[in-house]
Amino acid sequence: MKKYHVVPDRDVQGWYVKIEDTAPVDHYEMKTDAIEHADKIAQENKPSKLYILDQDREVVEERKY
C-alpha cells in the first residue's frame, strides 16, 4: 500500500505532495491545491493512504482508498 503525504515546506510558505518517504514530488502555494492533487494520485493508485499534515507537521487527517 502506497502512502502519500501533504506536508508544509520548511517556512510554511507552501505545501509538498510526497510519495512514501521520498523527496517531495510537487510543490503548491495553497494547501487545498496540494490536497486535491494528492487525493487524485492516491485514488489512482489504490490501495493507498493519504496523510494530511498541519503547519506543525502533525497528522490532522488520514484518508484510505
N, C-alpha and C positions, 0 to 999 in steps of 0.2 A: 504494500500500500504506500503510495507516494504521499509525502507531506509537503504542503505549501504554506508559506507564511507571508503575512503583510506586516512589515516592521518599519519603524521610523528610521530615517538616516541619522547620522551622528548628531546633527544640530536640530533635529526635528523640523527641518525645513521642507521635507518631502518624505515619500514613502516608497519602500522597495517591495517587490514581489520576489520571494526566494523559493527555490525548489530544494527540498531536503535541507542539507546543511552546506550547500554550495554557495558560491558567490552570488550576489543578487542578479536577477535576470533583467528586471525592468525598474525604472525609477519614475515616480509620478509626483506632481506637486500636491495633488489632492488625495487624501486618504480614500475617499469614495471611489475615485478612479482606479486606485490600486486594488481595492476590494473587488470591484466589478471585473477587472482583468483576471485576478487570481481565481475568482469564483468560476469564470468561464473555463480557465485552464483545468481546474480541479474537476469540474463536471465532465470535461472531455477525456479525462484520464482516470475514470473510475476503476477500481475503488481508490478513494483518496480522502485526505483530510485537509481542511483549511483552518489555519490558526490566525486569528487577527489579534495583534498586539496594540497596546496603547503607547503613549509617548514615554512611559516608564518601562517599556518592554515587558509588560505583564499581559498574559493572555486574557482577553476580555470576551472572546467568542471562539467557539470551535464548531465547524461545520463538517458533516460527514456526507460523502457521496458514494 
